[in-house]
Amino acid sequence: MLSKKMEKALNAQINAEFWSAYLYLSMSAYFEAEGKSGFANWFKVQFKEEQAHAEIFMNFVYDRGGRVMLQPIAAVDTQWENPLHVFKETLKHEQKVTKMINELYAIAEEEKDYATRSMLTWFIDEQVEEEKTAQEYIDHLALIGDNGFGMYTIDKELATRTYTTPAPLANSAE
């Protein structure tokens, strides 16, 4: 069973995951409007991943006898300077999410909530990957600069990304 403190913190994280999804959907829409369908695809996959993360947290709250309390999702930006700026904002956001996951882990430790700690380990590993990927694209885009062929090439690369159901949801009913 979840403590009230842990339940409240997990509900806040659910909201943050849905906000992240909304942010990435906005970034996808921005790139569609800019004629960069590969970039748009990459962020649409991010959108789906963040929705899945929210679902993982929701399922966990249910499994631990808690109650999910959905809250309004705050507005997100809809305009950026260029692709490099978008990925810099992505990295900054993922670093914020990492901090939030770490804070959840600290609450779980404080409360000796080993089940929540165990579940959060997957998210900790996921955040390492999220930050690394954002930084890699920042590095690539910084090298490309305003080179049209470079931008075309990275757009084609990003178009190949496909959504994969996260492991914690792989065996759950859709």
DAWO-V241624 format. One record per run of one state. SS is the DSSP state (alpha for helix, beta for strand, coil for the rest). FROM is the first residue (numbers start at 0). TO is the last residue. If there is no record, write none. Layout:
# DAWO-V241624
SS|FROM|TO + SS|FROM|TO
This chain:
# DAWO-V241624
coil|0|2 + alpha|3|32 + coil|33|35 + alpha|36|62 + coil|63|81 + alpha|82|109 + coil|110|112 + alpha|113|143 + coil|144|146 + alpha|147|158 + coil|159|165 + alpha|166|169 + coil|170|173
